[in-house]
Amino acid sequence: MKIHMKCNEATHVCDKAQYKEAGFWERLSMKIHHIYCRICRQHAIRNTKLTHLFQRANLKTLTASEKEAIKQRLGQDLDRQ
Amino acid sequence: MSQVELDPNLWVDRYSDYLYNYTIVRVNDHEMAQDLISETFLAGLKSKKNFKGEASERTWLISILKRKIIDHYRKSNSRKGKAEVRMTYSDDDAEGDWLEERVEDLSDKTAEDTMENEELGLAILNCLEGLNDRQATIFKMKTIDGFDTEAICNEFNITPSNLWVIIHRARTAMADCLQKNWL
């Protein structure tokens, strides 16, 4: 575990943490970095807020194959244009 | 105001998610929503020459979609008697303060929450259109569909560090955009 993380490393861990892909020690180093780095601390708050907004919005996307199906329905008409 | 040109080849990639989220909260049926979206695109193609270029492509498509959704409800409501309200106090035992029971439940805010979340969802999708297509696709796969880093890297043939750079830039742009338009 690194005691002194650089800002770019802390930002990277923060991004990974938004997708639950950061390990325990990484997150701990990040937290330590946040104690003395105000900019990263605020960035992390904003980044986490963005994650919460996505959770709240509960967005859905069409799958690639569903989009393809719509394209095919359109395709015949597009050719006629 | 500059004229907007229609570009139907890109409609599905650019707008289908937006239209889908707009539709699904209104019709609550996955299949039906897809049909309505296809019909909207088809109607858009047919009336392409009526597009005056005053609104954005998406606004124009949404206005068509709204008509389609209204038509859908007209069709499904055409049978009479569906909107009837029934009280279930049939025998004496079940007598109660039926009027009081029908007073609005203030703790139930789900309708408002749903509405607000829908607006939030559309604001997010609106901001996503500000990203470039590739960035938006990768960001959506990761954030909305929850694909693994590995799966996305294989599909787009990029390294994990490429992916995280894209994600980082997208997140920064999204946070800026939402701060302006939502928070």
Boltz contact constraints between the chains, C-beta under 6 A:
constraints:
  - contact:
      token1: [A, 15]
      token2: [B, 167]
      max_distance: 6.0
  - contact:
      token1: [A, 15]
      token2: [B, 168]
      max_distance: 6.0
  - contact:
      token1: [A, 46]
      token2: [B, 175]
      max_distance: 6.0
  - contact:
      token1: [A, 50]
      token2: [B, 175]
      max_distance: 6.0
  - contact:
      token1: [A, 54]
      token2: [B, 143]
      max_distance: 6.0
  - contact:
      token1: [A, 56]
      token2: [B, 117]
      max_distance: 6.0
  - contact:
      token1: [A, 57]
      token2: [B, 117]
      max_distance: 6.0
  - contact:
      token1: [A, 57]
      token2: [B, 120]
      max_distance: 6.0
  - contact:
      token1: [A, 57]
      token2: [B, 121]
      max_distance: 6.0
  - contact:
      token1: [A, 57]
      token2: [B, 124]
      max_distance: 6.0
  - contact:
      token1: [A, 59]
      token2: [B, 21]
      max_distance: 6.0
  - contact:
      token1: [A, 59]
      token2: [B, 121]
      max_distance: 6.0
  - contact:
      token1: [A, 59]
      token2: [B, 144]
      max_distance: 6.0
  - contact:
      token1: [A, 61]
      token2: [B, 17]
      max_distance: 6.0
  - contact:
      token1: [A, 61]
      token2: [B, 144]
      max_distance: 6.0
  - contact:
      token1: [A, 61]
      token2: [B, 145]
      max_distance: 6.0
  - contact:
      token1: [A, 62]
      token2: [B, 16]
      max_distance: 6.0
  - contact:
      token1: [A, 62]
      token2: [B, 20]
      max_distance: 6.0
  - contact:
      token1: [A, 67]
      token2: [B, 12]
      max_distance: 6.0
  - contact:
      token1: [A, 67]
      token2: [B, 16]
      max_distance: 6.0
  - contact:
      token1: [A, 70]
      token2: [B, 12]
      max_distance: 6.0
  - contact:
      token1: [A, 70]
      token2: [B, 38]
      max_distance: 6.0
  - contact:
      token1: [A, 71]
      token2: [B, 12]
      max_distance: 6.0
  - contact:
      token1: [A, 73]
      token2: [B, 38]
      max_distance: 6.0
  - contact:
      token1: [A, 74]
      token2: [B, 41]
      max_distance: 6.0
  - contact:
      token1: [A, 77]
      token2: [B, 42]
      max_distance: 6.0
  - contact:
      token1: [A, 77]
      token2: [B, 45]
      max_distance: 6.0
